[in-house]
Amino acid sequence: MYKIIVIDDDNSARESLSMYLEELGYSVRDADNGLTGLELIKQELPDLVITDMKMSGLNGIELAYVVKGLNLNIPIIMVSSYDNNDYCFSESYFHSYLPKPLDISALRRQIGSALRKVA
């Protein structure tokens, strides 16, 4: 069973996404901020991380840089209600970017694509 960590400071978005992923058969853990999420990633070594971009403390971009710097080969799907053109970041740190509200079909495709890379 694949392990996915969902990191989002919006409680309802995080809980809804986590429940949806569990219904699809994934083992899901979640965190409400980037710092807690990073600790969870180090402990759990998930197969995939889905993170919001804009969070206090450690945002999604910073989180991805740290994960990459730790040489953890974990794909990260970035989600945000903000336009990704407003942020300067290297997409090589992310598997993909999805705008909120999430298109469930696009999310499922990106999860499948990301998990095929780690299989």
KOLLUMDO-950517 format. One record per residue (C-alpha): residue in one letter; x, y, z. Coordinates in pm, 1 decimal, always signed. Layout:
! residues N
<aa->A east->X north->Y up->Z>
...
END
This chain:
! residues 119
<aa->M east->+0.0 north->+0.0 up->+0.0>
<aa->Y east->+138.6 north->+338.0 up->-99.2>
<aa->K east->+191.4 north->+599.2 up->+173.4>
<aa->I east->+94.5 north->+958.4 up->+101.1>
<aa->I east->+145.8 north->+1262.3 up->+322.6>
<aa->V east->-90.7 north->+1556.1 up->+275.7>
<aa->I east->+28.9 north->+1894.2 up->+406.5>
<aa->D east->-211.5 north->+2187.5 up->+409.3>
<aa->D east->-291.2 north->+2456.0 up->+664.5>
<aa->D east->-655.9 north->+2461.8 up->+553.7>
<aa->N east->-814.5 north->+2200.7 up->+779.9>
<aa->S east->-1116.2 north->+2126.6 up->+561.8>
<aa->A east->-909.7 north->+2095.1 up->+242.2>
<aa->R east->-655.2 north->+1869.2 up->+414.3>
<aa->E east->-918.5 north->+1647.9 up->+575.7>
<aa->S east->-1125.6 north->+1618.8 up->+257.0>
<aa->L east->-823.5 north->+1525.3 up->+47.8>
<aa->S east->-698.9 north->+1278.4 up->+309.1>
<aa->M east->-1038.2 north->+1106.2 up->+328.9>
<aa->Y east->-1061.8 north->+1089.0 up->-50.3>
<aa->L east->-716.4 north->+932.0 up->-78.1>
<aa->E east->-800.2 north->+678.7 up->+194.1>
<aa->E east->-1115.2 north->+583.4 up->+0.6>
<aa->L east->-888.3 north->+515.9 up->-298.0>
<aa->G east->-689.0 north->+272.9 up->-82.0>
<aa->Y east->-383.5 north->+479.7 up->+10.6>
<aa->S east->-232.4 north->+497.9 up->+355.9>
<aa->V east->-253.2 north->+868.2 up->+441.4>
<aa->R east->-94.4 north->+1084.4 up->+709.6>
<aa->D east->-138.5 north->+1457.6 up->+725.5>
<aa->A east->+12.7 north->+1771.3 up->+872.0>
<aa->D east->-118.4 north->+2123.9 up->+912.7>
<aa->N east->+207.9 north->+2305.3 up->+835.7>
<aa->G east->+536.9 north->+2257.6 up->+655.3>
<aa->L east->+754.1 north->+2206.7 up->+963.1>
<aa->T east->+533.3 north->+1930.7 up->+1102.1>
<aa->G east->+505.5 north->+1787.5 up->+752.2>
<aa->L east->+884.0 north->+1776.7 up->+714.2>
<aa->E east->+921.0 north->+1583.7 up->+1039.4>
<aa->L east->+649.5 north->+1342.9 up->+926.3>
<aa->I east->+825.7 north->+1295.2 up->+592.2>
<aa->K east->+1152.4 north->+1209.5 up->+770.0>
<aa->Q east->+976.0 north->+961.4 up->+998.6>
<aa->E east->+743.2 north->+795.4 up->+748.8>
<aa->L east->+943.5 north->+815.7 up->+422.9>
<aa->P east->+623.2 north->+827.0 up->+215.3>
<aa->D east->+588.0 north->+734.8 up->-148.7>
<aa->L east->+432.6 north->+1073.5 up->-230.2>
<aa->V east->+377.1 north->+1415.4 up->-72.8>
<aa->I east->+91.3 north->+1646.2 up->-165.8>
<aa->T east->+148.1 north->+1992.1 up->-22.2>
<aa->D east->-7.8 north->+2332.9 up->-32.6>
<aa->M east->+221.8 north->+2608.5 up->-154.9>
<aa->K east->+134.2 north->+2893.1 up->+80.1>
<aa->M east->+169.0 north->+2806.4 up->+450.2>
<aa->S east->+321.9 north->+2982.0 up->+746.6>
<aa->G east->+652.2 north->+2859.5 up->+883.6>
<aa->L east->+785.1 north->+2641.7 up->+603.8>
<aa->N east->+593.0 north->+2689.6 up->+278.3>
<aa->G east->+554.0 north->+2421.6 up->+12.6>
<aa->I east->+839.4 north->+2550.9 up->-199.4>
<aa->E east->+1080.9 north->+2557.4 up->+94.7>
<aa->L east->+962.4 north->+2212.3 up->+198.6>
<aa->A east->+1040.1 north->+2073.1 up->-147.4>
<aa->Y east->+1389.8 north->+2226.4 up->-142.3>
<aa->V east->+1462.1 north->+2070.0 up->+196.9>
<aa->V east->+1331.8 north->+1727.5 up->+89.7>
<aa->K east->+1545.0 north->+1743.5 up->-225.2>
<aa->G east->+1845.9 north->+1857.5 up->-18.0>
<aa->L east->+1805.1 north->+1554.5 up->+207.8>
<aa->N east->+1831.2 north->+1335.8 up->-104.4>
<aa->L east->+1490.0 north->+1186.6 up->-40.7>
<aa->N east->+1356.2 north->+1062.6 up->-371.7>
<aa->I east->+995.1 north->+1146.5 up->-291.7>
<aa->P east->+774.4 north->+1300.3 up->-559.6>
<aa->I east->+589.7 north->+1612.7 up->-449.4>
<aa->I east->+265.5 north->+1740.5 up->-595.4>
<aa->M east->+222.2 north->+2110.0 up->-523.5>
<aa->V east->-130.8 north->+2245.9 up->-494.7>
<aa->S east->-232.9 north->+2606.3 up->-449.7>
<aa->S east->-503.8 north->+2859.7 up->-510.3>
<aa->Y east->-228.1 north->+3105.6 up->-603.2>
<aa->D east->-105.5 north->+3138.2 up->-959.3>
<aa->N east->+225.8 north->+2951.9 up->-982.6>
<aa->N east->+352.7 north->+3225.7 up->-1216.5>
<aa->D east->+366.2 north->+3454.1 up->-913.2>
<aa->Y east->+639.2 north->+3238.5 up->-762.1>
<aa->C east->+988.0 north->+3172.8 up->-888.2>
<aa->F east->+1082.6 north->+2812.3 up->-824.3>
<aa->S east->+1242.1 north->+2525.1 up->-1004.2>
<aa->E east->+980.7 north->+2276.2 up->-1115.3>
<aa->S east->+1249.6 north->+2008.2 up->-1098.6>
<aa->Y east->+1173.7 north->+1999.0 up->-726.8>
<aa->F east->+812.9 north->+1898.0 up->-793.2>
<aa->H east->+644.4 north->+1621.3 up->-981.6>
<aa->S east->+362.3 north->+1856.2 up->-1075.6>
<aa->Y east->+160.4 north->+2162.8 up->-984.2>
<aa->L east->-219.6 north->+2160.0 up->-958.8>
<aa->P east->-437.9 north->+2464.2 up->-899.9>
<aa->K east->-709.5 north->+2472.4 up->-635.2>
<aa->P east->-987.4 north->+2389.1 up->-638.6>
<aa->L east->-851.3 north->+2051.0 up->-734.3>
<aa->D east->-964.1 north->+1876.6 up->-1049.4>
<aa->I east->-1003.6 north->+1522.7 up->-913.9>
<aa->S east->-931.7 north->+1358.9 up->-1250.9>
<aa->A east->-609.1 north->+1558.0 up->-1290.1>
<aa->L east->-512.4 north->+1476.6 up->-931.3>
<aa->R east->-565.6 north->+1103.2 up->-986.4>
<aa->R east->-357.5 north->+1114.7 up->-1306.6>
<aa->Q east->-73.1 north->+1297.3 up->-1132.3>
<aa->I east->-78.0 north->+1062.7 up->-833.9>
<aa->G east->-64.7 north->+762.5 up->-1068.6>
<aa->S east->+218.9 north->+916.6 up->-1266.8>
<aa->A east->+417.4 north->+1005.0 up->-953.5>
<aa->L east->+374.2 north->+659.9 up->-798.4>
<aa->R east->+482.6 north->+484.7 up->-1119.5>
<aa->K east->+814.6 north->+669.9 up->-1088.3>
<aa->V east->+877.5 north->+531.0 up->-739.0>
<aa->A east->+756.2 north->+176.8 up->-812.6>
END
